[in-house]
């Protein structure tokens, strides 16, 4: 499991998006300070840019 966490951190550091389980649904995650990564999540979710996203 530690290796999975390291891989997820590396993916986010590289500007990628990860999929992770929560207690009820799956979540998408990225480096919130990387606007290109944030835009990837908006694209994946097919959301307009002016709609808020949880951080």
C-alpha distance matrix in Angstrom:
0.0 3.8 5.4 5.1 6.4 8.8 9.9 10.7 12.6 14.4 15.4 16.8 18.5 20.1 21.5 19.4 18.3 15.0 14.8 12.7 13.5 15.6 17.3 20.1 19.6 17.5 17.8 18.4 17.5 18.9 20.4 23.3 25.5 25.5 28.2 27.6 24.0 25.4 28.1 25.6 24.3 28.0 28.7 25.9 27.1 30.7 31.5 34.5 33.9 36.0 33.9 31.5 27.7 25.5 23.7
3.8 0.0 3.8 5.4 5.1 6.3 8.7 9.9 10.7 12.4 14.3 15.5 16.5 18.5 20.3 18.8 18.3 15.4 16.1 14.2 15.6 17.3 19.4 22.3 21.7 19.4 19.1 19.2 17.5 18.3 19.1 22.1 23.9 24.0 27.1 26.7 23.3 24.9 27.8 25.6 24.6 28.3 29.2 26.7 28.1 31.6 32.2 34.9 33.8 35.9 34.1 31.6 27.8 25.5 23.3
5.4 3.8 0.0 3.8 5.4 5.0 6.1 8.6 9.9 10.5 12.3 14.3 15.2 16.5 18.6 17.0 17.0 14.4 15.5 14.5 16.4 18.8 21.3 23.8 22.6 19.8 19.4 19.0 17.4 17.7 18.7 22.1 23.7 23.2 26.2 25.3 22.1 24.2 26.7 24.2 23.7 27.5 28.0 25.5 27.3 30.7 31.6 34.3 33.3 35.7 34.1 31.9 28.2 26.4 24.2
5.1 5.4 3.8 0.0 3.8 5.4 5.0 6.2 8.6 9.8 10.5 12.4 14.1 15.3 16.8 14.6 14.0 11.0 11.7 10.7 12.8 15.5 18.2 20.4 19.0 16.1 15.7 15.4 14.2 15.1 16.7 19.9 21.9 21.4 24.0 23.1 19.6 21.4 23.9 21.3 20.5 24.2 24.7 22.1 23.7 27.1 28.2 31.0 30.2 32.6 30.9 28.8 25.1 23.3 21.5
6.4 5.1 5.4 3.8 0.0 3.8 5.4 5.1 6.2 8.6 9.9 10.7 12.2 14.2 15.6 13.9 13.3 10.6 11.8 10.4 12.6 14.6 17.4 19.9 18.6 15.9 14.9 14.5 12.6 13.2 14.2 17.3 19.2 19.2 22.1 21.7 18.2 19.8 22.7 20.6 19.6 23.3 24.2 22.0 23.3 26.8 27.3 29.9 28.8 30.9 29.2 26.8 23.1 21.1 18.8
8.8 6.3 5.0 5.4 3.8 0.0 3.8 5.5 5.1 6.2 8.7 10.0 10.4 12.3 14.5 13.4 13.9 12.0 14.0 13.4 16.1 18.1 21.1 23.5 22.0 19.0 17.6 16.6 14.2 13.8 14.2 17.7 18.9 18.6 21.8 21.2 18.0 20.2 23.0 20.9 20.6 24.3 25.1 23.1 24.9 28.2 28.7 31.0 29.6 31.9 30.7 28.4 24.8 23.1 20.5
9.9 8.7 6.1 5.0 5.4 3.8 0.0 3.8 5.4 5.1 6.2 8.7 9.8 10.6 12.6 10.9 11.5 9.7 12.0 12.3 15.4 18.0 21.2 23.0 21.1 17.7 16.5 15.0 13.1 12.7 13.7 17.4 18.7 17.7 20.6 19.4 16.2 18.7 21.0 18.5 18.5 22.3 22.6 20.5 22.7 25.8 26.7 29.1 28.0 30.6 29.4 27.5 24.0 22.7 20.6
10.7 9.9 8.6 6.2 5.1 5.5 3.8 0.0 3.8 5.4 5.1 6.3 8.6 9.9 10.9 8.9 8.6 6.5 9.0 9.2 12.6 14.9 18.4 20.1 18.0 14.6 13.0 11.4 9.3 9.3 10.7 14.1 16.0 15.2 17.9 17.0 13.6 15.6 18.2 15.8 15.3 19.1 19.7 17.7 19.5 22.7 23.4 25.9 24.7 27.2 25.8 23.8 20.2 18.9 16.9
12.6 10.7 9.9 8.6 6.2 5.1 5.4 3.8 0.0 3.8 5.5 5.2 6.1 8.6 10.0 9.4 10.0 9.0 11.9 12.0 15.2 16.9 20.3 22.2 20.3 17.2 15.0 13.2 10.2 9.0 9.1 12.6 13.8 13.5 16.7 16.3 13.2 15.3 18.2 16.5 16.3 19.9 20.9 19.5 21.2 24.2 24.5 26.5 24.8 27.1 26.0 23.8 20.3 18.9 16.2
14.4 12.4 10.5 9.8 8.6 6.2 5.1 5.4 3.8 0.0 3.8 5.4 4.9 6.1 8.8 8.5 10.3 10.2 13.5 14.4 17.9 20.0 23.5 25.2 23.0 19.6 17.4 15.1 12.3 10.5 10.4 14.2 14.8 13.6 16.8 15.7 13.1 15.9 18.3 16.4 17.0 20.6 21.1 19.8 22.1 24.8 25.4 27.3 25.6 28.2 27.5 25.6 22.4 21.5 18.9
15.4 14.3 12.3 10.5 9.9 8.7 6.2 5.1 5.5 3.8 0.0 3.8 5.5 5.1 6.5 5.0 6.9 7.2 10.8 12.6 16.3 18.7 22.4 23.5 20.9 17.3 15.1 12.4 10.1 8.3 9.3 13.0 14.1 12.3 14.8 13.3 10.4 13.3 15.4 13.0 13.7 17.4 17.5 16.2 18.7 21.3 22.2 24.2 22.7 25.6 24.9 23.3 20.1 19.7 17.6
16.8 15.5 14.3 12.4 10.7 10.0 8.7 6.3 5.2 5.4 3.8 0.0 3.8 5.3 5.1 4.8 6.1 7.1 10.8 12.3 15.9 17.6 21.3 22.5 20.0 16.6 13.8 10.9 7.8 5.2 5.5 9.3 10.5 9.1 11.9 11.2 8.1 10.6 13.2 11.6 11.9 15.4 16.3 15.4 17.4 20.0 20.3 22.0 20.2 22.8 22.1 20.3 17.1 16.6 14.2
18.5 16.5 15.2 14.1 12.2 10.4 9.8 8.6 6.1 4.9 5.5 3.8 0.0 3.8 5.5 7.2 9.6 10.9 14.6 15.9 19.5 21.0 24.6 26.0 23.6 20.4 17.5 14.6 11.4 8.3 6.8 10.4 10.2 8.9 12.4 11.8 9.7 12.5 15.0 14.0 14.9 18.1 18.9 18.5 20.7 23.0 23.0 24.3 22.1 24.7 24.4 22.6 19.7 19.2 16.4
20.1 18.5 16.5 15.3 14.2 12.3 10.6 9.9 8.6 6.1 5.1 5.3 3.8 0.0 3.8 5.7 9.1 11.2 15.0 17.0 20.8 22.8 26.5 27.5 24.7 21.2 18.5 15.3 12.6 9.5 8.9 12.3 12.0 9.5 12.3 10.6 9.0 12.5 14.2 12.7 14.4 17.5 17.6 17.4 20.1 22.0 22.5 23.8 21.8 24.7 24.8 23.5 20.8 20.9 18.5
21.5 20.3 18.6 16.8 15.6 14.5 12.6 10.9 10.0 8.8 6.5 5.1 5.5 3.8 0.0 3.8 6.9 9.9 13.6 16.0 19.7 21.4 25.2 25.8 22.9 19.4 16.5 12.9 10.4 7.1 6.8 9.6 9.7 6.7 8.9 7.1 5.2 8.8 10.4 9.1 10.9 13.8 14.1 14.2 16.8 18.5 18.9 20.0 18.0 21.0 21.1 19.9 17.4 17.9 15.9
19.4 18.8 17.0 14.6 13.9 13.4 10.9 8.9 9.4 8.5 5.0 4.8 7.2 5.7 3.8 0.0 3.8 6.7 10.3 13.1 16.8 19.0 22.8 23.2 20.1 16.5 13.9 10.4 8.6 6.4 8.0 10.9 12.2 9.5 11.1 8.9 6.0 9.2 10.6 8.1 9.4 12.8 12.7 11.9 14.7 16.8 17.7 19.5 18.2 21.3 20.8 19.8 16.9 17.4 15.8
18.3 18.3 17.0 14.0 13.3 13.9 11.5 8.6 10.0 10.3 6.9 6.1 9.6 9.1 6.9 3.8 0.0 3.8 6.9 9.9 13.5 15.6 19.4 19.5 16.3 12.8 10.2 6.7 5.6 4.9 8.1 10.4 12.8 10.8 11.8 10.3 6.7 8.4 10.1 7.3 7.1 10.9 11.2 9.6 11.8 14.6 15.4 17.8 16.9 19.8 18.8 17.6 14.5 14.7 13.7
15.0 15.4 14.4 11.0 10.6 12.0 9.7 6.5 9.0 10.2 7.2 7.1 10.9 11.2 9.9 6.7 3.8 0.0 3.8 6.4 10.2 12.6 16.4 16.8 13.9 10.2 8.2 5.7 5.1 6.4 9.8 12.2 15.0 13.7 15.1 13.9 10.2 11.5 13.5 10.7 9.5 13.3 13.8 11.4 13.1 16.4 17.3 20.1 19.5 22.1 20.5 19.1 15.5 15.0 14.0
14.8 16.1 15.5 11.7 11.8 14.0 12.0 9.0 11.9 13.5 10.8 10.8 14.6 15.0 13.6 10.3 6.9 3.8 0.0 3.8 7.1 9.9 13.4 13.5 10.4 6.7 5.6 4.7 6.4 9.2 12.8 14.5 17.7 16.8 17.8 16.8 13.1 13.5 15.3 12.5 10.4 13.8 14.4 11.3 12.2 15.9 17.0 20.2 20.2 22.6 20.5 19.1 15.5 14.7 14.5
12.7 14.2 14.5 10.7 10.4 13.4 12.3 9.2 12.0 14.4 12.6 12.3 15.9 17.0 16.0 13.1 9.9 6.4 3.8 0.0 3.8 6.7 10.2 11.1 8.8 5.6 5.2 6.4 7.4 10.7 13.9 15.5 18.8 18.6 19.9 19.5 15.7 15.8 18.0 15.7 13.3 16.5 17.6 14.5 14.8 18.6 19.3 22.5 22.4 24.4 21.9 20.0 16.3 14.6 14.2
13.5 15.6 16.4 12.8 12.6 16.1 15.4 12.6 15.2 17.9 16.3 15.9 19.5 20.8 19.7 16.8 13.5 10.2 7.1 3.8 0.0 3.8 6.8 7.8 6.2 4.4 6.0 8.9 10.5 14.0 17.0 18.2 21.7 21.8 23.0 22.8 19.1 18.7 20.9 18.7 15.9 18.7 19.9 16.8 16.3 20.1 20.7 24.0 24.3 25.9 23.0 21.1 17.4 15.4 15.6
15.6 17.3 18.8 15.5 14.6 18.1 18.0 14.9 16.9 20.0 18.7 17.6 21.0 22.8 21.4 19.0 15.6 12.6 9.9 6.7 3.8 0.0 3.8 5.5 5.4 5.7 6.6 10.1 11.4 15.0 17.7 18.1 21.8 22.5 23.5 23.9 20.3 19.3 21.8 20.2 16.9 19.3 21.2 18.3 17.2 21.0 20.9 24.0 24.2 25.3 22.2 19.8 16.4 13.8 14.1
17.3 19.4 21.3 18.2 17.4 21.1 21.2 18.4 20.3 23.5 22.4 21.3 24.6 26.5 25.2 22.8 19.4 16.4 13.4 10.2 6.8 3.8 0.0 3.8 6.3 8.3 10.0 13.7 15.1 18.7 21.2 21.5 25.1 26.0 27.0 27.5 23.9 22.7 25.1 23.7 20.3 22.4 24.3 21.4 19.9 23.6 23.4 26.5 26.9 27.7 24.3 22.0 18.8 16.1 16.7
20.1 22.3 23.8 20.4 19.9 23.5 23.0 20.1 22.2 25.2 23.5 22.5 26.0 27.5 25.8 23.2 19.5 16.8 13.5 11.1 7.8 5.5 3.8 0.0 3.8 7.2 9.5 13.3 15.5 19.3 22.1 22.1 25.8 26.5 26.9 27.3 23.9 22.4 24.3 22.9 19.3 21.0 22.7 19.8 17.9 21.3 21.2 24.5 25.4 26.1 22.5 20.6 17.7 15.6 17.0
19.6 21.7 22.6 19.0 18.6 22.0 21.1 18.0 20.3 23.0 20.9 20.0 23.6 24.7 22.9 20.1 16.3 13.9 10.4 8.8 6.2 5.4 6.3 3.8 0.0 3.8 6.5 10.1 12.9 16.6 19.8 19.9 23.7 23.9 24.2 24.2 20.8 19.4 21.1 19.4 16.0 17.7 19.1 16.0 14.4 17.9 18.1 21.6 22.6 23.6 20.3 18.7 15.7 14.1 15.6
17.5 19.4 19.8 16.1 15.9 19.0 17.7 14.6 17.2 19.6 17.3 16.6 20.4 21.2 19.4 16.5 12.8 10.2 6.7 5.6 4.4 5.7 8.3 7.2 3.8 0.0 3.8 7.0 9.9 13.6 17.0 17.6 21.3 21.1 21.6 21.2 17.8 16.9 18.5 16.4 13.3 15.5 16.7 13.4 12.5 16.2 16.9 20.4 21.1 22.7 19.7 18.2 14.9 13.6 14.6
17.8 19.1 19.4 15.7 14.9 17.6 16.5 13.0 15.0 17.4 15.1 13.8 17.5 18.5 16.5 13.9 10.2 8.2 5.6 5.2 6.0 6.6 10.0 9.5 6.5 3.8 0.0 3.8 6.4 10.2 13.5 13.8 17.6 17.5 18.0 18.0 14.5 13.4 15.4 13.7 10.4 12.8 14.6 11.8 10.9 14.7 14.9 18.1 18.3 19.9 17.1 15.3 11.7 10.4 11.1
18.4 19.2 19.0 15.4 14.5 16.6 15.0 11.4 13.2 15.1 12.4 10.9 14.6 15.3 12.9 10.4 6.7 5.7 4.7 6.4 8.9 10.1 13.7 13.3 10.1 7.0 3.8 0.0 3.8 7.1 10.7 11.3 14.9 14.3 14.7 14.3 10.8 10.0 12.0 10.1 7.1 10.1 11.7 9.2 9.2 12.9 13.2 16.2 16.0 18.1 15.9 14.4 10.8 10.3 10.5
17.5 17.5 17.4 14.2 12.6 14.2 13.1 9.3 10.2 12.3 10.1 7.8 11.4 12.6 10.4 8.6 5.6 5.1 6.4 7.4 10.5 11.4 15.1 15.5 12.9 9.9 6.4 3.8 0.0 3.8 7.2 8.3 11.7 11.4 12.6 12.7 9.0 8.6 11.6 10.1 7.8 11.2 13.1 11.4 11.9 15.2 15.0 17.4 16.4 18.5 16.7 14.7 11.0 10.1 8.9
18.9 18.3 17.7 15.1 13.2 13.8 12.7 9.3 9.0 10.5 8.3 5.2 8.3 9.5 7.1 6.4 4.9 6.4 9.2 10.7 14.0 15.0 18.7 19.3 16.6 13.6 10.2 7.1 3.8 0.0 3.8 5.9 8.6 7.9 9.6 9.7 6.1 6.6 9.9 8.9 7.9 11.2 12.9 12.1 13.3 16.1 15.7 17.5 15.9 18.2 17.1 15.2 11.9 11.5 9.6
20.4 19.1 18.7 16.7 14.2 14.2 13.7 10.7 9.1 10.4 9.3 5.5 6.8 8.9 6.8 8.0 8.1 9.8 12.8 13.9 17.0 17.7 21.2 22.1 19.8 17.0 13.5 10.7 7.2 3.8 0.0 3.8 5.4 5.5 8.3 9.3 6.6 7.3 10.9 10.9 10.6 13.3 15.3 15.2 16.3 18.7 17.9 19.0 16.7 18.7 18.2 16.0 13.1 12.6 9.8
23.3 22.1 22.1 19.9 17.3 17.7 17.4 14.1 12.6 14.2 13.0 9.3 10.4 12.3 9.6 10.9 10.4 12.2 14.5 15.5 18.2 18.1 21.5 22.1 19.9 17.6 13.8 11.3 8.3 5.9 3.8 0.0 3.8 5.5 7.0 9.4 7.4 6.2 9.9 11.1 10.3 12.1 14.8 15.3 15.6 17.7 16.2 16.9 14.2 15.7 15.2 12.8 10.3 10.1 7.3
25.5 23.9 23.7 21.9 19.2 18.9 18.7 16.0 13.8 14.8 14.1 10.5 10.2 12.0 9.7 12.2 12.8 15.0 17.7 18.8 21.7 21.8 25.1 25.8 23.7 21.3 17.6 14.9 11.7 8.6 5.4 3.8 0.0 3.8 6.1 9.0 8.4 8.0 11.1 12.8 12.9 14.3 16.8 17.8 18.5 20.1 18.5 18.6 15.5 16.9 17.3 15.0 13.3 13.4 10.5
25.5 24.0 23.2 21.4 19.2 18.6 17.7 15.2 13.5 13.6 12.3 9.1 8.9 9.5 6.7 9.5 10.8 13.7 16.8 18.6 21.8 22.5 26.0 26.5 23.9 21.1 17.5 14.3 11.4 7.9 5.5 5.5 3.8 0.0 3.8 5.5 5.4 6.4 8.7 10.1 11.2 12.8 14.5 15.7 17.1 18.4 17.4 17.6 14.6 16.8 17.4 15.9 14.1 14.9 12.6
28.2 27.1 26.2 24.0 22.1 21.8 20.6 17.9 16.7 16.8 14.8 11.9 12.4 12.3 8.9 11.1 11.8 15.1 17.8 19.9 23.0 23.5 27.0 26.9 24.2 21.6 18.0 14.7 12.6 9.6 8.3 7.0 6.1 3.8 0.0 3.8 5.4 4.9 6.1 8.6 9.9 10.5 12.2 14.2 15.3 16.0 14.7 14.4 11.2 13.6 14.7 13.8 12.7 14.4 12.9
27.6 26.7 25.3 23.1 21.7 21.2 19.4 17.0 16.3 15.7 13.3 11.2 11.8 10.6 7.1 8.9 10.3 13.9 16.8 19.5 22.8 23.9 27.5 27.3 24.2 21.2 18.0 14.3 12.7 9.7 9.3 9.4 9.0 5.5 3.8 0.0 3.8 5.4 5.0 6.3 9.0 9.9 10.4 12.4 14.4 14.9 14.5 14.6 12.1 15.1 16.2 15.9 14.5 16.4 15.2
24.0 23.3 22.1 19.6 18.2 18.0 16.2 13.6 13.2 13.1 10.4 8.1 9.7 9.0 5.2 6.0 6.7 10.2 13.1 15.7 19.1 20.3 23.9 23.9 20.8 17.8 14.5 10.8 9.0 6.1 6.6 7.4 8.4 5.4 5.4 3.8 0.0 3.8 5.4 5.0 6.7 8.9 9.9 10.7 12.6 14.1 14.0 14.9 12.8 15.8 16.0 15.1 12.9 14.2 12.9
25.4 24.9 24.2 21.4 19.8 20.2 18.7 15.6 15.3 15.9 13.3 10.6 12.5 12.5 8.8 9.2 8.4 11.5 13.5 15.8 18.7 19.3 22.7 22.4 19.4 16.9 13.4 10.0 8.6 6.6 7.3 6.2 8.0 6.4 4.9 5.4 3.8 0.0 3.8 5.4 5.3 6.5 8.8 10.0 10.8 12.3 11.2 12.0 9.7 12.4 12.3 11.3 9.3 11.0 10.3
28.1 27.8 26.7 23.9 22.7 23.0 21.0 18.2 18.2 18.3 15.4 13.2 15.0 14.2 10.4 10.6 10.1 13.5 15.3 18.0 20.9 21.8 25.1 24.3 21.1 18.5 15.4 12.0 11.6 9.9 10.9 9.9 11.1 8.7 6.1 5.0 5.4 3.8 0.0 3.8 5.4 5.0 6.2 8.6 9.8 10.1 9.5 9.8 7.8 11.2 11.8 12.0 10.9 13.5 13.5
25.6 25.6 24.2 21.3 20.6 20.9 18.5 15.8 16.5 16.4 13.0 11.6 14.0 12.7 9.1 8.1 7.3 10.7 12.5 15.7 18.7 20.2 23.7 22.9 19.4 16.4 13.7 10.1 10.1 8.9 10.9 11.1 12.8 10.1 8.6 6.3 5.0 5.4 3.8 0.0 3.8 5.4 5.0 6.1 8.6 9.6 10.3 11.7 10.8 14.3 14.2 14.3 12.4 14.5 14.6
24.3 24.6 23.7 20.5 19.6 20.6 18.5 15.3 16.3 17.0 13.7 11.9 14.9 14.4 10.9 9.4 7.1 9.5 10.4 13.3 15.9 16.9 20.3 19.3 16.0 13.3 10.4 7.1 7.8 7.9 10.6 10.3 12.9 11.2 9.9 9.0 6.7 5.3 5.4 3.8 0.0 3.8 5.3 5.0 6.0 8.2 8.4 10.7 10.2 13.2 12.1 11.8 9.4 11.3 11.8
28.0 28.3 27.5 24.2 23.3 24.3 22.3 19.1 19.9 20.6 17.4 15.4 18.1 17.5 13.8 12.8 10.9 13.3 13.8 16.5 18.7 19.3 22.4 21.0 17.7 15.5 12.8 10.1 11.2 11.2 13.3 12.1 14.3 12.8 10.5 9.9 8.9 6.5 5.0 5.4 3.8 0.0 3.8 5.6 5.2 5.8 5.1 6.9 6.8 9.9 9.1 9.9 8.6 11.6 12.9
28.7 29.2 28.0 24.7 24.2 25.1 22.6 19.7 20.9 21.1 17.5 16.3 18.9 17.6 14.1 12.7 11.2 13.8 14.4 17.6 19.9 21.2 24.3 22.7 19.1 16.7 14.6 11.7 13.1 12.9 15.3 14.8 16.8 14.5 12.2 10.4 9.9 8.8 6.2 5.0 5.3 3.8 0.0 3.8 5.4 4.8 6.5 8.3 9.0 12.5 12.2 13.5 12.4 15.2 16.4
25.9 26.7 25.5 22.1 22.0 23.1 20.5 17.7 19.5 19.8 16.2 15.4 18.5 17.4 14.2 11.9 9.6 11.4 11.3 14.5 16.8 18.3 21.4 19.8 16.0 13.4 11.8 9.2 11.4 12.1 15.2 15.3 17.8 15.7 14.2 12.4 10.7 10.0 8.6 6.1 5.0 5.6 3.8 0.0 3.8 5.5 7.9 10.9 11.9 15.1 13.9 14.7 12.8 14.9 16.1
27.1 28.1 27.3 23.7 23.3 24.9 22.7 19.5 21.2 22.1 18.7 17.4 20.7 20.1 16.8 14.7 11.8 13.1 12.2 14.8 16.3 17.2 19.9 17.9 14.4 12.5 10.9 9.2 11.9 13.3 16.3 15.6 18.5 17.1 15.3 14.4 12.6 10.8 9.8 8.6 6.0 5.2 5.4 3.8 0.0 3.8 5.4 9.0 10.7 13.2 11.3 12.1 10.5 12.8 14.8
30.7 31.6 30.7 27.1 26.8 28.2 25.8 22.7 24.2 24.8 21.3 20.0 23.0 22.0 18.5 16.8 14.6 16.4 15.9 18.6 20.1 21.0 23.6 21.3 17.9 16.2 14.7 12.9 15.2 16.1 18.7 17.7 20.1 18.4 16.0 14.9 14.1 12.3 10.1 9.6 8.2 5.8 4.8 5.5 3.8 0.0 3.8 6.8 9.3 12.0 10.8 12.8 12.2 15.2 17.4
31.5 32.2 31.6 28.2 27.3 28.7 26.7 23.4 24.5 25.4 22.2 20.3 23.0 22.5 18.9 17.7 15.4 17.3 17.0 19.3 20.7 20.9 23.4 21.2 18.1 16.9 14.9 13.2 15.0 15.7 17.9 16.2 18.5 17.4 14.7 14.5 14.0 11.2 9.5 10.3 8.4 5.1 6.5 7.9 5.4 3.8 0.0 3.8 6.4 8.4 7.0 9.2 9.3 12.7 15.2
34.5 34.9 34.3 31.0 29.9 31.0 29.1 25.9 26.5 27.3 24.2 22.0 24.3 23.8 20.0 19.5 17.8 20.1 20.2 22.5 24.0 24.0 26.5 24.5 21.6 20.4 18.1 16.2 17.4 17.5 19.0 16.9 18.6 17.6 14.4 14.6 14.9 12.0 9.8 11.7 10.7 6.9 8.3 10.9 9.0 6.8 3.8 0.0 3.8 5.6 5.8 8.9 10.4 14.1 16.4
33.9 33.8 33.3 30.2 28.8 29.6 28.0 24.7 24.8 25.6 22.7 20.2 22.1 21.8 18.0 18.2 16.9 19.5 20.2 22.4 24.3 24.2 26.9 25.4 22.6 21.1 18.3 16.0 16.4 15.9 16.7 14.2 15.5 14.6 11.2 12.1 12.8 9.7 7.8 10.8 10.2 6.8 9.0 11.9 10.7 9.3 6.4 3.8 0.0 3.8 5.5 7.8 9.3 13.0 14.6
36.0 35.9 35.7 32.6 30.9 31.9 30.6 27.2 27.1 28.2 25.6 22.8 24.7 24.7 21.0 21.3 19.8 22.1 22.6 24.4 25.9 25.3 27.7 26.1 23.6 22.7 19.9 18.1 18.5 18.2 18.7 15.7 16.9 16.8 13.6 15.1 15.8 12.4 11.2 14.3 13.2 9.9 12.5 15.1 13.2 12.0 8.4 5.6 3.8 0.0 3.8 6.4 9.3 12.9 14.8
33.9 34.1 34.1 30.9 29.2 30.7 29.4 25.8 26.0 27.5 24.9 22.1 24.4 24.8 21.1 20.8 18.8 20.5 20.5 21.9 23.0 22.2 24.3 22.5 20.3 19.7 17.1 15.9 16.7 17.1 18.2 15.2 17.3 17.4 14.7 16.2 16.0 12.3 11.8 14.2 12.1 9.1 12.2 13.9 11.3 10.8 7.0 5.8 5.5 3.8 0.0 3.8 6.7 10.2 12.9
31.5 31.6 31.9 28.8 26.8 28.4 27.5 23.8 23.8 25.6 23.3 20.3 22.6 23.5 19.9 19.8 17.6 19.1 19.1 20.0 21.1 19.8 22.0 20.6 18.7 18.2 15.3 14.4 14.7 15.2 16.0 12.8 15.0 15.9 13.8 15.9 15.1 11.3 12.0 14.3 11.8 9.9 13.5 14.7 12.1 12.8 9.2 8.9 7.8 6.4 3.8 0.0 3.8 6.9 9.4
27.7 27.8 28.2 25.1 23.1 24.8 24.0 20.2 20.3 22.4 20.1 17.1 19.7 20.8 17.4 16.9 14.5 15.5 15.5 16.3 17.4 16.4 18.8 17.7 15.7 14.9 11.7 10.8 11.0 11.9 13.1 10.3 13.3 14.1 12.7 14.5 12.9 9.3 10.9 12.4 9.4 8.6 12.4 12.8 10.5 12.2 9.3 10.4 9.3 9.3 6.7 3.8 0.0 3.8 6.4
25.5 25.5 26.4 23.3 21.1 23.1 22.7 18.9 18.9 21.5 19.7 16.6 19.2 20.9 17.9 17.4 14.7 15.0 14.7 14.6 15.4 13.8 16.1 15.6 14.1 13.6 10.4 10.3 10.1 11.5 12.6 10.1 13.4 14.9 14.4 16.4 14.2 11.0 13.5 14.5 11.3 11.6 15.2 14.9 12.8 15.2 12.7 14.1 13.0 12.9 10.2 6.9 3.8 0.0 3.8
23.7 23.3 24.2 21.5 18.8 20.5 20.6 16.9 16.2 18.9 17.6 14.2 16.4 18.5 15.9 15.8 13.7 14.0 14.5 14.2 15.6 14.1 16.7 17.0 15.6 14.6 11.1 10.5 8.9 9.6 9.8 7.3 10.5 12.6 12.9 15.2 12.9 10.3 13.5 14.6 11.8 12.9 16.4 16.1 14.8 17.4 15.2 16.4 14.6 14.8 12.9 9.4 6.4 3.8 0.0
